[in-house]
């Protein structure tokens, strides 16, 4: 079995978000801010990776559910993140985007290279 990659979730939005991976505990990711608009990462408790199956706070090949709640929003957005099972991840970066509280999207990079995504 290949070594498990690191997983980092990035928030490319100016509003902070709470994230839950596969119904796991929520963790915070601050919003991006001027002047550089660099995406922010989770402060702690981010997800891990398994080549076997998804679980609470564990991403895996196949379908994963991310529940994203922007600061101040009454309702969360649920993202279905389908990750390929044939790809050997080295360092996963999962970027979260939204154009409104109801329309969220994502892209997954490996070592900074695009692998897969679903943007609104």
C-alpha positions in Angstrom: 0.0 0.0 0.0 1.4 3.4 -0.9 2.2 5.9 1.8 -0.8 8.1 2.9 -0.5 11.6 1.6 -0.9 14.8 3.6 -4.3 16.5 3.1 -4.7 20.3 3.3 -8.0 22.0 2.9 -7.8 25.6 1.5 -10.5 28.3 1.7 -10.3 30.6 -1.3 -13.2 32.8 0.0 -13.0 36.0 2.0 -15.4 34.5 4.6 -14.3 32.0 7.1 -15.8 28.5 6.9 -16.5 25.5 9.2 -15.8 22.2 7.4 -17.0 18.7 8.3 -15.5 15.8 6.2 -17.8 12.7 5.9 -19.9 13.8 9.0 -16.7 14.1 11.1 -16.1 16.9 13.6 -16.1 20.5 12.3 -12.9 22.5 12.0 -12.4 26.1 11.0 -10.6 27.5 8.0 -10.1 31.3 7.9 -11.0 33.3 4.9 -8.6 34.7 2.3 -7.8 38.4 2.7 -6.2 41.3 0.8 -3.8 42.3 -0.4 -2.6 38.9 -1.7 -5.8 36.8 -1.4 -3.8 33.7 -0.4 -6.1 30.8 0.4 -6.1 29.9 4.1 -5.7 26.5 5.6 -7.3 24.8 8.6 -5.9 25.7 12.0 -6.0 22.2 13.3 -8.1 19.0 13.1 -8.1 18.7 9.3 -8.8 15.4 7.6 -6.5 12.5 6.8 -6.4 10.1 3.9 -7.1 6.4 3.5 -6.7 4.4 0.3 -9.4 2.0 1.7 -12.6 3.8 2.4 -14.0 7.1 3.6 -14.8 7.7 7.2 -15.4 10.6 9.6 -12.7 13.1 9.0 -11.0 10.7 6.5 -11.0 11.3 2.7 -10.7 8.3 0.4 -11.1 7.3 -3.2 -14.7 7.5 -4.3 -17.5 9.7 -2.9 -16.8 12.0 0.0 -19.1 14.5 1.6 -17.9 17.9 2.8 -20.3 20.1 4.7 -19.3 23.7 4.4 -20.8 26.4 6.6 -19.7 30.0 5.8 -19.5 32.3 8.9 -22.9 33.9 9.4 -24.7 31.5 7.1 -27.9 29.8 8.4 -27.6 26.7 6.2 -24.5 24.8 5.1 -23.6 23.7 1.6 -22.8 20.0 1.0 -20.2 19.2 -1.5 -19.8 15.8 -3.1 -16.1 15.3 -3.7 -15.5 12.3 -5.9 -11.8 11.3 -5.9 -10.2 8.9 -8.3 -9.2 5.5 -7.0 -6.4 5.0 -9.5 -4.4 8.1 -8.7 -1.4 7.8 -6.3 -1.6 11.0 -4.1 1.5 12.5 -2.7 0.3 15.7 -1.1 -3.4 16.6 -1.6 -4.6 20.2 -1.6 -8.4 20.5 -1.7 -9.5 24.1 -2.5 -13.0 25.2 -1.6 -14.8 28.0 -3.6 -18.3 29.4 -3.5 -20.1 32.0 -5.6 -23.0 32.3 -3.1 -23.9 30.4 0.1 -25.8 27.9 -2.0 -23.2 27.2 -4.8 -20.0 25.7 -3.7 -17.3 24.0 -5.7 -13.9 22.4 -5.3 -10.7 21.4 -7.0 -8.1 18.8 -5.9 -4.4 19.3 -6.6 -1.5 16.9 -6.0 1.8 18.7 -5.3 0.2 21.8 -6.8 -0.9 20.0 -10.0 -4.6 19.8 -11.0 -6.1 16.3 -10.6 -9.9 16.7 -10.5 -12.6 19.2 -9.5 -16.2 20.4 -9.8 -16.7 24.2 -9.9 -20.2 25.9 -10.0 
